[in-house]
Each structure stands twice: as structure tokens, then as C-alpha cells.
């Protein structure tokens, strides 16, 4: 963490790191690149048969909002965060659905199979394996299955040190 003219890295104070980086790596700390204030994305691809059969009565929420689509289309790798700040994602999810329980997830998966819709599971948004990077050539509707509302600890077995925790829990 930079504090004034000093850096603290892994609990070690490195007072000369900035000067070293400037002199040896050619880093100019005075240059900054402003973050973008907006990002253009494609219009959602619709699979009307899927959406009609899915409905909205049994789901807590579904969203086609631009920034929600963007946020569900990337993880937390350096490249993805850089793209969020300065670039454009070549493909974003088309809709986000928020199931509340296992039965709703099963129904969504069944309908996606029936209507040839792509599902991408989404947990806490901290993915660092690039599994949220979408294929830019994908023409089918892509659904982000946001698991955040399924965040309960169902049981804990203290003897065997095991637990059953729903997919939306963070940490």
C-alpha cells in the first residue's frame, strides 16, 4: 500500500521502492489514466421462447440493465478489471436471473437446455479464473445465473468438519 513516499508490501516497509521503480523500471507515477465513465455494449440477444416460459412470477428478479449486464460479464483478474476501467467487453451476458432456491435453479437449467440458451453461474463476482469471460462469437442468449440470493448455511457437521453451504455465499 502506498502511503506518501513509502510502500508497505506484505507487512514490510519499503521506503525506496518508488524511487527504485522510477529509476530502474522507468515507471512515471505522475501519469494516470482516468477511468471511463461509460461503456458501450451490444443490445441483448433475446430467446423469446425461453423468456416467455421462464416468466417472472417465480423468480425474485431478472434484469436487462446495462451496468448489471456489464458487472456480470467479468471477474476480478487484472485483465478484466483493466478492461472494465479502460476497454470494452466483446460479449456481455444478455440477462441476469436471481433464483432463490434449488428448485428454481433446476427449472432454469431445464428451460435453458430446452431452448438452447447458455448459462453462466455467477457467485460473488470475485472470480479470478477467467471463467466469466464470454465467447465473443456466441450468438445464443447468455443468462447469468446470479446465485447471491442462495447464501444460506444449510448445516454444519462439527465432528467431521463439513458443511453444506449454498452457492451464493461470499468468503
CNS distance restraints for C-alpha pairs under 8 A (distance, minus, plus):
assign (resid   1 and name CA) (resid   7 and name CA) 5.52 0.50 0.50
assign (resid   1 and name CA) (resid   8 and name CA) 5.11 0.50 0.50
assign (resid   1 and name CA) (resid   9 and name CA) 6.42 0.50 0.50
assign (resid   2 and name CA) (resid   6 and name CA) 5.92 0.50 0.50
assign (resid   2 and name CA) (resid   7 and name CA) 4.58 0.50 0.50
assign (resid   2 and name CA) (resid   8 and name CA) 6.55 0.50 0.50
assign (resid   3 and name CA) (resid   7 and name CA) 6.12 0.50 0.50
assign (resid   3 and name CA) (resid   8 and name CA) 7.75 0.50 0.50
assign (resid   5 and name CA) (resid  15 and name CA) 6.89 0.50 0.50
assign (resid   5 and name CA) (resid  18 and name CA) 7.15 0.50 0.50
assign (resid   6 and name CA) (resid  13 and name CA) 7.14 0.50 0.50
assign (resid   6 and name CA) (resid  14 and name CA) 6.24 0.50 0.50
assign (resid   6 and name CA) (resid  15 and name CA) 4.43 0.50 0.50
assign (resid   6 and name CA) (resid  16 and name CA) 7.03 0.50 0.50
assign (resid   6 and name CA) (resid  17 and name CA) 7.35 0.50 0.50
assign (resid   6 and name CA) (resid  18 and name CA) 7.28 0.50 0.50
assign (resid   7 and name CA) (resid  13 and name CA) 5.93 0.50 0.50
assign (resid   7 and name CA) (resid  14 and name CA) 5.15 0.50 0.50
assign (resid   7 and name CA) (resid  15 and name CA) 5.93 0.50 0.50
assign (resid   7 and name CA) (resid  17 and name CA) 6.65 0.50 0.50
assign (resid   7 and name CA) (resid  18 and name CA) 7.48 0.50 0.50
assign (resid   8 and name CA) (resid  12 and name CA) 5.41 0.50 0.50
assign (resid   8 and name CA) (resid  13 and name CA) 4.54 0.50 0.50
assign (resid   8 and name CA) (resid  14 and name CA) 5.96 0.50 0.50
assign (resid   9 and name CA) (resid  13 and name CA) 6.55 0.50 0.50
assign (resid   9 and name CA) (resid  14 and name CA) 7.12 0.50 0.50
assign (resid  16 and name CA) (resid  20 and name CA) 6.10 0.50 0.50
assign (resid  17 and name CA) (resid  21 and name CA) 6.02 0.50 0.50
assign (resid  18 and name CA) (resid  22 and name CA) 6.19 0.50 0.50
assign (resid  19 and name CA) (resid  23 and name CA) 6.15 0.50 0.50
assign (resid  20 and name CA) (resid  24 and name CA) 5.69 0.50 0.50
assign (resid  20 and name CA) (resid  25 and name CA) 7.50 0.50 0.50
assign (resid  21 and name CA) (resid  25 and name CA) 4.96 0.50 0.50
assign (resid  21 and name CA) (resid  26 and name CA) 6.50 0.50 0.50
assign (resid  21 and name CA) (resid  27 and name CA) 5.84 0.50 0.50
assign (resid  22 and name CA) (resid  26 and name CA) 4.89 0.50 0.50
assign (resid  22 and name CA) (resid  27 and name CA) 4.63 0.50 0.50
assign (resid  22 and name CA) (resid  28 and name CA) 6.08 0.50 0.50
assign (resid  22 and name CA) (resid  29 and name CA) 7.65 0.50 0.50
assign (resid  23 and name CA) (resid  27 and name CA) 7.58 0.50 0.50
assign (resid  35 and name CA) (resid  85 and name CA) 5.05 0.50 0.50
assign (resid  35 and name CA) (resid  86 and name CA) 6.06 0.50 0.50
assign (resid  36 and name CA) (resid  85 and name CA) 5.76 0.50 0.50
assign (resid  36 and name CA) (resid  86 and name CA) 5.73 0.50 0.50
assign (resid  39 and name CA) (resid  87 and name CA) 7.59 0.50 0.50
assign (resid  39 and name CA) (resid  88 and name CA) 6.34 0.50 0.50
assign (resid  40 and name CA) (resid  88 and name CA) 6.95 0.50 0.50
assign (resid  41 and name CA) (resid  66 and name CA) 7.71 0.50 0.50
assign (resid  41 and name CA) (resid  70 and name CA) 7.95 0.50 0.50
assign (resid  41 and name CA) (resid  88 and name CA) 7.37 0.50 0.50
assign (resid  41 and name CA) (resid  89 and name CA) 7.29 0.50 0.50
assign (resid  41 and name CA) (resid  90 and name CA) 7.73 0.50 0.50
assign (resid  41 and name CA) (resid  91 and name CA) 7.63 0.50 0.50
assign (resid  41 and name CA) (resid  92 and name CA) 7.16 0.50 0.50
assign (resid  42 and name CA) (resid  91 and name CA) 7.42 0.50 0.50
assign (resid  42 and name CA) (resid  92 and name CA) 7.52 0.50 0.50
assign (resid  43 and name CA) (resid  94 and name CA) 7.81 0.50 0.50
assign (resid  44 and name CA) (resid  64 and name CA) 7.52 0.50 0.50
assign (resid  44 and name CA) (resid  93 and name CA) 7.51 0.50 0.50
assign (resid  44 and name CA) (resid  94 and name CA) 4.52 0.50 0.50
assign (resid  44 and name CA) (resid  95 and name CA) 7.33 0.50 0.50
assign (resid  44 and name CA) (resid 141 and name CA) 7.73 0.50 0.50
assign (resid  45 and name CA) (resid  94 and name CA) 5.88 0.50 0.50
assign (resid  45 and name CA) (resid 139 and name CA) 7.50 0.50 0.50
assign (resid  45 and name CA) (resid 140 and name CA) 6.99 0.50 0.50
assign (resid  45 and name CA) (resid 141 and name CA) 5.20 0.50 0.50
assign (resid  45 and name CA) (resid 142 and name CA) 7.73 0.50 0.50
assign (resid  46 and name CA) (resid  51 and name CA) 7.87 0.50 0.50
assign (resid  46 and name CA) (resid  94 and name CA) 7.38 0.50 0.50
assign (resid  46 and name CA) (resid 141 and name CA) 5.85 0.50 0.50
assign (resid  47 and name CA) (resid  51 and name CA) 6.34 0.50 0.50
assign (resid  47 and name CA) (resid 115 and name CA) 7.68 0.50 0.50
assign (resid  47 and name CA) (resid 117 and name CA) 7.56 0.50 0.50
assign (resid  47 and name CA) (resid 140 and name CA) 7.75 0.50 0.50
assign (resid  47 and name CA) (resid 141 and name CA) 6.03 0.50 0.50
assign (resid  48 and name CA) (resid  52 and name CA) 5.88 0.50 0.50
assign (resid  49 and name CA) (resid  53 and name CA) 6.15 0.50 0.50
assign (resid  49 and name CA) (resid 115 and name CA) 7.07 0.50 0.50
assign (resid  50 and name CA) (resid  54 and name CA) 5.91 0.50 0.50
assign (resid  50 and name CA) (resid 111 and name CA) 6.47 0.50 0.50
assign (resid  50 and name CA) (resid 112 and name CA) 6.93 0.50 0.50
assign (resid  50 and name CA) (resid 115 and name CA) 5.76 0.50 0.50
assign (resid  50 and name CA) (resid 117 and name CA) 7.68 0.50 0.50
assign (resid  51 and name CA) (resid  55 and name CA) 6.03 0.50 0.50
assign (resid  53 and name CA) (resid 111 and name CA) 7.61 0.50 0.50
assign (resid  54 and name CA) (resid 108 and name CA) 7.11 0.50 0.50
assign (resid  54 and name CA) (resid 111 and name CA) 7.19 0.50 0.50
assign (resid  55 and name CA) (resid  59 and name CA) 7.86 0.50 0.50
assign (resid  56 and name CA) (resid  60 and name CA) 7.62 0.50 0.50
assign (resid  56 and name CA) (resid  61 and name CA) 7.17 0.50 0.50
assign (resid  56 and name CA) (resid  62 and name CA) 7.31 0.50 0.50
assign (resid  58 and name CA) (resid 104 and name CA) 7.64 0.50 0.50
assign (resid  59 and name CA) (resid  97 and name CA) 7.48 0.50 0.50
assign (resid  59 and name CA) (resid  98 and name CA) 6.55 0.50 0.50
assign (resid  59 and name CA) (resid  99 and name CA) 5.83 0.50 0.50
assign (resid  59 and name CA) (resid 100 and name CA) 7.24 0.50 0.50
assign (resid  59 and name CA) (resid 104 and name CA) 7.46 0.50 0.50
assign (resid  60 and name CA) (resid  98 and name CA) 6.15 0.50 0.50
assign (resid  60 and name CA) (resid  99 and name CA) 6.55 0.50 0.50
assign (resid  60 and name CA) (resid 100 and name CA) 6.84 0.50 0.50
assign (resid  61 and name CA) (resid  97 and name CA) 6.11 0.50 0.50
assign (resid  61 and name CA) (resid  98 and name CA) 5.42 0.50 0.50
assign (resid  61 and name CA) (resid  99 and name CA) 7.69 0.50 0.50
assign (resid  62 and name CA) (resid  95 and name CA) 6.90 0.50 0.50
assign (resid  62 and name CA) (resid  96 and name CA) 5.41 0.50 0.50
assign (resid  62 and name CA) (resid  97 and name CA) 4.31 0.50 0.50
assign (resid  62 and name CA) (resid  98 and name CA) 6.12 0.50 0.50
assign (resid  63 and name CA) (resid  68 and name CA) 7.37 0.50 0.50
assign (resid  63 and name CA) (resid  69 and name CA) 7.91 0.50 0.50
assign (resid  63 and name CA) (resid  95 and name CA) 5.62 0.50 0.50
assign (resid  63 and name CA) (resid  96 and name CA) 5.13 0.50 0.50
assign (resid  63 and name CA) (resid  97 and name CA) 6.59 0.50 0.50
assign (resid  64 and name CA) (resid  68 and name CA) 7.35 0.50 0.50
assign (resid  64 and name CA) (resid  69 and name CA) 6.63 0.50 0.50
assign (resid  64 and name CA) (resid  94 and name CA) 6.63 0.50 0.50
assign (resid  64 and name CA) (resid  95 and name CA) 4.98 0.50 0.50
assign (resid  64 and name CA) (resid  96 and name CA) 6.72 0.50 0.50
assign (resid  65 and name CA) (resid  69 and name CA) 6.10 0.50 0.50
assign (resid  66 and name CA) (resid  70 and name CA) 6.28 0.50 0.50
assign (resid  67 and name CA) (resid  71 and name CA) 6.07 0.50 0.50
assign (resid  68 and name CA) (resid  72 and name CA) 6.23 0.50 0.50
assign (resid  68 and name CA) (resid  96 and name CA) 7.72 0.50 0.50
assign (resid  69 and name CA) (resid  73 and name CA) 6.30 0.50 0.50
assign (resid  69 and name CA) (resid  92 and name CA) 6.29 0.50 0.50
assign (resid  69 and name CA) (resid  93 and name CA) 5.64 0.50 0.50
assign (resid  69 and name CA) (resid  94 and name CA) 6.60 0.50 0.50
assign (resid  69 and name CA) (resid  95 and name CA) 6.64 0.50 0.50
assign (resid  69 and name CA) (resid  96 and name CA) 6.92 0.50 0.50
assign (resid  70 and name CA) (resid  74 and name CA) 7.21 0.50 0.50
assign (resid  70 and name CA) (resid  89 and name CA) 7.92 0.50 0.50
assign (resid  70 and name CA) (resid  92 and name CA) 6.12 0.50 0.50
assign (resid  70 and name CA) (resid  93 and name CA) 7.42 0.50 0.50
assign (resid  71 and name CA) (resid 125 and name CA) 7.98 0.50 0.50
assign (resid  72 and name CA) (resid  92 and name CA) 7.76 0.50 0.50
assign (resid  72 and name CA) (resid  93 and name CA) 6.85 0.50 0.50
assign (resid  72 and name CA) (resid  96 and name CA) 7.63 0.50 0.50
assign (resid  72 and name CA) (resid 122 and name CA) 7.09 0.50 0.50
assign (resid  72 and name CA) (resid 125 and name CA) 7.25 0.50 0.50
assign (resid  72 and name CA) (resid 132 and name CA) 7.79 0.50 0.50
assign (resid  72 and name CA) (resid 144 and name CA) 6.63 0.50 0.50
assign (resid  73 and name CA) (resid  89 and name CA) 7.80 0.50 0.50
assign (resid  73 and name CA) (resid  91 and name CA) 7.72 0.50 0.50
assign (resid  73 and name CA) (resid  92 and name CA) 5.17 0.50 0.50
assign (resid  73 and name CA) (resid  93 and name CA) 5.81 0.50 0.50
assign (resid  73 and name CA) (resid 132 and name CA) 5.89 0.50 0.50
assign (resid  73 and name CA) (resid 133 and name CA) 6.57 0.50 0.50
assign (resid  73 and name CA) (resid 134 and name CA) 7.16 0.50 0.50
assign (resid  74 and name CA) (resid  80 and name CA) 6.03 0.50 0.50
assign (resid  74 and name CA) (resid  81 and name CA) 7.92 0.50 0.50
assign (resid  74 and name CA) (resid 125 and name CA) 7.64 0.50 0.50
assign (resid  74 and name CA) (resid 130 and name CA) 7.71 0.50 0.50
assign (resid  74 and name CA) (resid 132 and name CA) 5.19 0.50 0.50
assign (resid  74 and name CA) (resid 133 and name CA) 5.90 0.50 0.50
assign (resid  75 and name CA) (resid  80 and name CA) 6.26 0.50 0.50
assign (resid  75 and name CA) (resid  81 and name CA) 7.58 0.50 0.50
assign (resid  75 and name CA) (resid 125 and name CA) 5.72 0.50 0.50
assign (resid  75 and name CA) (resid 126 and name CA) 5.65 0.50 0.50
assign (resid  75 and name CA) (resid 127 and name CA) 4.67 0.50 0.50
assign (resid  75 and name CA) (resid 128 and name CA) 6.00 0.50 0.50
assign (resid  75 and name CA) (resid 129 and name CA) 7.83 0.50 0.50
assign (resid  75 and name CA) (resid 130 and name CA) 6.43 0.50 0.50
assign (resid  75 and name CA) (resid 131 and name CA) 7.63 0.50 0.50
assign (resid  75 and name CA) (resid 132 and name CA) 5.88 0.50 0.50
assign (resid  75 and name CA) (resid 133 and name CA) 7.59 0.50 0.50
assign (resid  76 and name CA) (resid  80 and name CA) 6.13 0.50 0.50
assign (resid  76 and name CA) (resid  81 and name CA) 5.95 0.50 0.50
assign (resid  76 and name CA) (resid 125 and name CA) 7.15 0.50 0.50
assign (resid  76 and name CA) (resid 126 and name CA) 5.24 0.50 0.50
assign (resid  76 and name CA) (resid 127 and name CA) 5.55 0.50 0.50
assign (resid  76 and name CA) (resid 128 and name CA) 5.31 0.50 0.50
assign (resid  77 and name CA) (resid  81 and name CA) 6.18 0.50 0.50
assign (resid  77 and name CA) (resid 127 and name CA) 7.37 0.50 0.50
assign (resid  77 and name CA) (resid 128 and name CA) 4.97 0.50 0.50
assign (resid  77 and name CA) (resid 129 and name CA) 7.38 0.50 0.50
assign (resid  77 and name CA) (resid 130 and name CA) 6.94 0.50 0.50
assign (resid  78 and name CA) (resid  82 and name CA) 6.02 0.50 0.50
assign (resid  79 and name CA) (resid  83 and name CA) 6.16 0.50 0.50
assign (resid  80 and name CA) (resid  84 and name CA) 6.15 0.50 0.50
assign (resid  81 and name CA) (resid  85 and name CA) 6.19 0.50 0.50
assign (resid  82 and name CA) (resid  86 and name CA) 5.92 0.50 0.50
assign (resid  82 and name CA) (resid  87 and name CA) 7.15 0.50 0.50
assign (resid  83 and name CA) (resid  87 and name CA) 4.26 0.50 0.50
assign (resid  83 and name CA) (resid  88 and name CA) 6.02 0.50 0.50
assign (resid  83 and name CA) (resid  89 and name CA) 6.88 0.50 0.50
assign (resid  84 and name CA) (resid  88 and name CA) 6.91 0.50 0.50
assign (resid  84 and name CA) (resid  89 and name CA) 7.63 0.50 0.50
assign (resid  90 and name CA) (resid 136 and name CA) 5.42 0.50 0.50
assign (resid  91 and name CA) (resid 134 and name CA) 5.88 0.50 0.50
assign (resid  91 and name CA) (resid 135 and name CA) 6.66 0.50 0.50
assign (resid  91 and name CA) (resid 136 and name CA) 4.84 0.50 0.50
assign (resid  91 and name CA) (resid 137 and name CA) 7.99 0.50 0.50
assign (resid  91 and name CA) (resid 138 and name CA) 7.97 0.50 0.50
assign (resid  92 and name CA) (resid 134 and name CA) 6.87 0.50 0.50
assign (resid  92 and name CA) (resid 142 and name CA) 7.95 0.50 0.50
assign (resid  93 and name CA) (resid 134 and name CA) 7.88 0.50 0.50
assign (resid  93 and name CA) (resid 141 and name CA) 7.70 0.50 0.50
assign (resid  93 and name CA) (resid 142 and name CA) 5.06 0.50 0.50
assign (resid  93 and name CA) (resid 143 and name CA) 5.92 0.50 0.50
assign (resid  93 and name CA) (resid 144 and name CA) 6.16 0.50 0.50
assign (resid  94 and name CA) (resid 141 and name CA) 6.17 0.50 0.50
assign (resid  94 and name CA) (resid 142 and name CA) 5.34 0.50 0.50
assign (resid  94 and name CA) (resid 143 and name CA) 6.01 0.50 0.50
assign (resid  94 and name CA) (resid 144 and name CA) 7.71 0.50 0.50
assign (resid  95 and name CA) (resid 142 and name CA) 6.89 0.50 0.50
assign (resid  95 and name CA) (resid 143 and name CA) 5.17 0.50 0.50
assign (resid  95 and name CA) (resid 144 and name CA) 6.25 0.50 0.50
assign (resid  96 and name CA) (resid 143 and name CA) 5.76 0.50 0.50
assign (resid  96 and name CA) (resid 144 and name CA) 4.64 0.50 0.50
assign (resid  96 and name CA) (resid 145 and name CA) 6.11 0.50 0.50
assign (resid  96 and name CA) (resid 146 and name CA) 6.60 0.50 0.50
assign (resid  97 and name CA) (resid 143 and name CA) 7.08 0.50 0.50
assign (resid  97 and name CA) (resid 144 and name CA) 6.31 0.50 0.50
assign (resid  97 and name CA) (resid 145 and name CA) 5.35 0.50 0.50
assign (resid  97 and name CA) (resid 146 and name CA) 6.00 0.50 0.50
assign (resid  98 and name CA) (resid 145 and name CA) 6.34 0.50 0.50
assign (resid  98 and name CA) (resid 146 and name CA) 5.11 0.50 0.50
assign (resid  98 and name CA) (resid 147 and name CA) 6.46 0.50 0.50
assign (resid  98 and name CA) (resid 148 and name CA) 7.48 0.50 0.50
assign (resid  98 and name CA) (resid 149 and name CA) 6.81 0.50 0.50
assign (resid  99 and name CA) (resid 104 and name CA) 5.64 0.50 0.50
assign (resid  99 and name CA) (resid 105 and name CA) 6.11 0.50 0.50
assign (resid  99 and name CA) (resid 145 and name CA) 7.48 0.50 0.50
assign (resid  99 and name CA) (resid 146 and name CA) 7.13 0.50 0.50
assign (resid  99 and name CA) (resid 147 and name CA) 6.67 0.50 0.50
assign (resid  99 and name CA) (resid 149 and name CA) 6.80 0.50 0.50
assign (resid  99 and name CA) (resid 150 and name CA) 7.31 0.50 0.50
assign (resid 100 and name CA) (resid 104 and name CA) 6.78 0.50 0.50
assign (resid 100 and name CA) (resid 147 and name CA) 7.89 0.50 0.50
assign (resid 100 and name CA) (resid 149 and name CA) 5.54 0.50 0.50
assign (resid 100 and name CA) (resid 150 and name CA) 5.60 0.50 0.50
assign (resid 101 and name CA) (resid 105 and name CA) 6.59 0.50 0.50
assign (resid 101 and name CA) (resid 150 and name CA) 6.23 0.50 0.50
assign (resid 102 and name CA) (resid 106 and name CA) 6.29 0.50 0.50
assign (resid 103 and name CA) (resid 107 and name CA) 6.23 0.50 0.50
assign (resid 104 and name CA) (resid 108 and name CA) 6.16 0.50 0.50
assign (resid 105 and name CA) (resid 109 and name CA) 6.16 0.50 0.50
assign (resid 106 and name CA) (resid 110 and name CA) 6.09 0.50 0.50
assign (resid 107 and name CA) (resid 111 and name CA) 6.16 0.50 0.50
assign (resid 108 and name CA) (resid 112 and name CA) 6.05 0.50 0.50
assign (resid 109 and name CA) (resid 113 and name CA) 6.20 0.50 0.50
assign (resid 109 and name CA) (resid 119 and name CA) 7.57 0.50 0.50
assign (resid 110 and name CA) (resid 114 and name CA) 6.20 0.50 0.50
assign (resid 111 and name CA) (resid 115 and name CA) 6.05 0.50 0.50
assign (resid 112 and name CA) (resid 116 and name CA) 5.63 0.50 0.50
assign (resid 112 and name CA) (resid 117 and name CA) 4.59 0.50 0.50
assign (resid 112 and name CA) (resid 118 and name CA) 6.66 0.50 0.50
assign (resid 112 and name CA) (resid 119 and name CA) 7.18 0.50 0.50
assign (resid 113 and name CA) (resid 117 and name CA) 6.45 0.50 0.50
assign (resid 116 and name CA) (resid 140 and name CA) 7.21 0.50 0.50
assign (resid 117 and name CA) (resid 140 and name CA) 5.96 0.50 0.50
assign (resid 117 and name CA) (resid 141 and name CA) 5.34 0.50 0.50
assign (resid 117 and name CA) (resid 142 and name CA) 6.19 0.50 0.50
assign (resid 117 and name CA) (resid 143 and name CA) 7.25 0.50 0.50
assign (resid 118 and name CA) (resid 140 and name CA) 6.66 0.50 0.50
assign (resid 118 and name CA) (resid 141 and name CA) 6.12 0.50 0.50
assign (resid 118 and name CA) (resid 142 and name CA) 4.66 0.50 0.50
assign (resid 118 and name CA) (resid 143 and name CA) 6.02 0.50 0.50
assign (resid 119 and name CA) (resid 142 and name CA) 5.83 0.50 0.50
assign (resid 119 and name CA) (resid 143 and name CA) 4.80 0.50 0.50
assign (resid 119 and name CA) (resid 144 and name CA) 5.96 0.50 0.50
assign (resid 119 and name CA) (resid 145 and name CA) 6.50 0.50 0.50
assign (resid 120 and name CA) (resid 132 and name CA) 7.21 0.50 0.50
assign (resid 120 and name CA) (resid 142 and name CA) 7.20 0.50 0.50
assign (resid 120 and name CA) (resid 143 and name CA) 6.15 0.50 0.50
assign (resid 120 and name CA) (resid 144 and name CA) 4.94 0.50 0.50
assign (resid 120 and name CA) (resid 145 and name CA) 5.93 0.50 0.50
assign (resid 121 and name CA) (resid 144 and name CA) 5.89 0.50 0.50
assign (resid 121 and name CA) (resid 145 and name CA) 4.69 0.50 0.50
assign (resid 121 and name CA) (resid 146 and name CA) 6.28 0.50 0.50
assign (resid 121 and name CA) (resid 147 and name CA) 7.15 0.50 0.50
assign (resid 122 and name CA) (resid 132 and name CA) 7.96 0.50 0.50
assign (resid 122 and name CA) (resid 144 and name CA) 6.25 0.50 0.50
assign (resid 122 and name CA) (resid 145 and name CA) 5.62 0.50 0.50
assign (resid 122 and name CA) (resid 146 and name CA) 4.71 0.50 0.50
assign (resid 122 and name CA) (resid 147 and name CA) 5.97 0.50 0.50
assign (resid 122 and name CA) (resid 148 and name CA) 7.88 0.50 0.50
assign (resid 123 and name CA) (resid 146 and name CA) 6.15 0.50 0.50
assign (resid 123 and name CA) (resid 147 and name CA) 5.32 0.50 0.50
assign (resid 123 and name CA) (resid 148 and name CA) 5.97 0.50 0.50
assign (resid 123 and name CA) (resid 167 and name CA) 6.65 0.50 0.50
assign (resid 123 and name CA) (resid 168 and name CA) 5.14 0.50 0.50
assign (resid 123 and name CA) (resid 169 and name CA) 7.43 0.50 0.50
assign (resid 123 and name CA) (resid 170 and name CA) 7.70 0.50 0.50
assign (resid 124 and name CA) (resid 147 and name CA) 7.92 0.50 0.50
assign (resid 124 and name CA) (resid 148 and name CA) 6.58 0.50 0.50
assign (resid 124 and name CA) (resid 168 and name CA) 6.58 0.50 0.50
assign (resid 124 and name CA) (resid 169 and name CA) 7.27 0.50 0.50
assign (resid 124 and name CA) (resid 170 and name CA) 5.84 0.50 0.50
assign (resid 127 and name CA) (resid 131 and name CA) 7.28 0.50 0.50
assign (resid 127 and name CA) (resid 132 and name CA) 7.49 0.50 0.50
assign (resid 134 and name CA) (resid 138 and name CA) 7.83 0.50 0.50
assign (resid 146 and name CA) (resid 168 and name CA) 7.71 0.50 0.50
assign (resid 147 and name CA) (resid 151 and name CA) 7.54 0.50 0.50
assign (resid 147 and name CA) (resid 167 and name CA) 5.99 0.50 0.50
assign (resid 147 and name CA) (resid 168 and name CA) 4.43 0.50 0.50
assign (resid 148 and name CA) (resid 167 and name CA) 7.52 0.50 0.50
assign (resid 148 and name CA) (resid 168 and name CA) 4.06 0.50 0.50
assign (resid 148 and name CA) (resid 169 and name CA) 6.62 0.50 0.50
assign (resid 149 and name CA) (resid 168 and name CA) 6.22 0.50 0.50
assign (resid 150 and name CA) (resid 166 and name CA) 5.56 0.50 0.50
assign (resid 150 and name CA) (resid 167 and name CA) 6.23 0.50 0.50
assign (resid 150 and name CA) (resid 168 and name CA) 4.96 0.50 0.50
assign (resid 150 and name CA) (resid 169 and name CA) 7.14 0.50 0.50
assign (resid 151 and name CA) (resid 165 and name CA) 7.17 0.50 0.50
assign (resid 151 and name CA) (resid 166 and name CA) 5.20 0.50 0.50
assign (resid 151 and name CA) (resid 167 and name CA) 6.43 0.50 0.50
assign (resid 151 and name CA) (resid 168 and name CA) 4.51 0.50 0.50
assign (resid 151 and name CA) (resid 169 and name CA) 4.34 0.50 0.50
assign (resid 151 and name CA) (resid 170 and name CA) 7.81 0.50 0.50
assign (resid 152 and name CA) (resid 165 and name CA) 6.05 0.50 0.50
assign (resid 152 and name CA) (resid 166 and name CA) 5.56 0.50 0.50
assign (resid 152 and name CA) (resid 168 and name CA) 7.92 0.50 0.50
assign (resid 152 and name CA) (resid 169 and name CA) 6.93 0.50 0.50
assign (resid 153 and name CA) (resid 163 and name CA) 7.49 0.50 0.50
assign (resid 153 and name CA) (resid 164 and name CA) 6.21 0.50 0.50
assign (resid 153 and name CA) (resid 165 and name CA) 4.46 0.50 0.50
assign (resid 153 and name CA) (resid 166 and name CA) 6.41 0.50 0.50
assign (resid 154 and name CA) (resid 163 and name CA) 7.54 0.50 0.50
assign (resid 154 and name CA) (resid 164 and name CA) 5.41 0.50 0.50
assign (resid 154 and name CA) (resid 165 and name CA) 5.70 0.50 0.50
assign (resid 154 and name CA) (resid 166 and name CA) 7.29 0.50 0.50
assign (resid 155 and name CA) (resid 163 and name CA) 5.60 0.50 0.50
assign (resid 155 and name CA) (resid 164 and name CA) 5.37 0.50 0.50
assign (resid 155 and name CA) (resid 165 and name CA) 7.30 0.50 0.50
assign (resid 156 and name CA) (resid 161 and name CA) 7.44 0.50 0.50
assign (resid 156 and name CA) (resid 162 and name CA) 5.98 0.50 0.50
assign (resid 156 and name CA) (resid 163 and name CA) 4.27 0.50 0.50
assign (resid 156 and name CA) (resid 164 and name CA) 6.58 0.50 0.50
assign (resid 157 and name CA) (resid 161 and name CA) 5.58 0.50 0.50
assign (resid 157 and name CA) (resid 162 and name CA) 5.13 0.50 0.50
assign (resid 157 and name CA) (resid 163 and name CA) 5.93 0.50 0.50
assign (resid 158 and name CA) (resid 162 and name CA) 6.73 0.50 0.50
assign (resid 165 and name CA) (resid 169 and name CA) 7.20 0.50 0.50
